[in-house]
């Protein structure tokens, strides 16, 4: 199994680290970056074993036949990794196309 996160999704997470710091969710930029790095590590390591559901049609703009899995970071925030699955020479590949959270995407998700 292999997990690939598209550059666009990584860019969103990189920007999110700065936003979280600027909005004072974290006192230090390094702490905010570590929070994002931990989320990326969770997605890369745990996505293949997570329960996943078909993504709502709203997310077709990121790809066809997408699924999503939930990654809870704390009691207020959960992240959604939207991905497609395909087979490459007998290996299942998870291609993460978009990452959102309950603050921005909850209206489109039924968990």
N, C-alpha and C positions, 0 to 999 in steps of 0.2 A: 504494500500500500504506500502511496505517495501523496502528499498534500502540497499543492502549489497555490500560492496566493498571488493574484494578479497585481502588477505594479500600482494600478489605480486604487485597489483596496489598501495596499500598504501605505500609499500616499495619504489616504484619508486618515489612517491610524497615526501616521507621523504628525499630521496637522492637528489631530485630536490631542496629542500630548501637549502641544503648545497652548491650545485653547483651555485645556484643563488647568494648566499652570496659570495662565492669564486670568482665568475666572476664580482663581485661588482655591480650587479643589485640592491642590497640592501646594505645599510651601516651597518646594524646590523643583526646578525643571527636571533634575535627574530622577527624582521620585516619580514624576509624571511619566517620564520616558520608560522607567522600569515597569510601571503599571501597564503601559502599552506593550512592552516587550513580553511581559508575562501573559498577556492576552494572546499575542501572536504564538507564543510557545504552546499555550493551551490548545489553540486551534490546530497547529501543526501536529501535535502529539495525540490529541484526543478526538479529532473530528471523525476518523473512521469508526470509532466505537460509540459515538453519540447517537442517540435516537434522533432521527431526522424525518421531516415531513415534506411533502410537496409544497413548494413556495406558491403563494397566491399569484394570480395572473398579473397583478400590479408589477411584479418583479421581472416580467418577461423582457423588459428593456435591458436587463443585464445578461440575458441568455435564455435559451429555451430549456424546458424540462429541468428547472432548478429545484433544488431542495434547500432546506434550511435546518440548522441545528442551533440550540440555545447554549450560551456560555454565561453563567451567572457569576458576576464579579463581586457583588456585595448585595445587601438586602434591597437596595434601590435600583441597581443597574444590571441589566442583562444585555448581552450582545448577541446578535443574530448573524451567523455566517451563512451566506447564500452561495451554493456551489452546484456544480454539475459533476457527474461521475462518468468516467469512461474507462475502457480497457485498453491498455497499451502493452502489447506483447505478454499478455497474461497477468499483468499487474494492474490493480485498480488504482486509478488516479482521481483525486478529488481536486477540482479546480475551483478555488474560491474567487468569485466574481465581485462580490459586494459584501460589506460588513456594515451593519447598522446597530442601533440599540433601541431599547424600549422607549426612550425619550423622543426619538425621532420616527420610529417605525411601528410603534404599538398599534396604531389605528389600522394598519394593514395586516396584522398578524393575529391569529387566534391560537393561543397556546393552551 
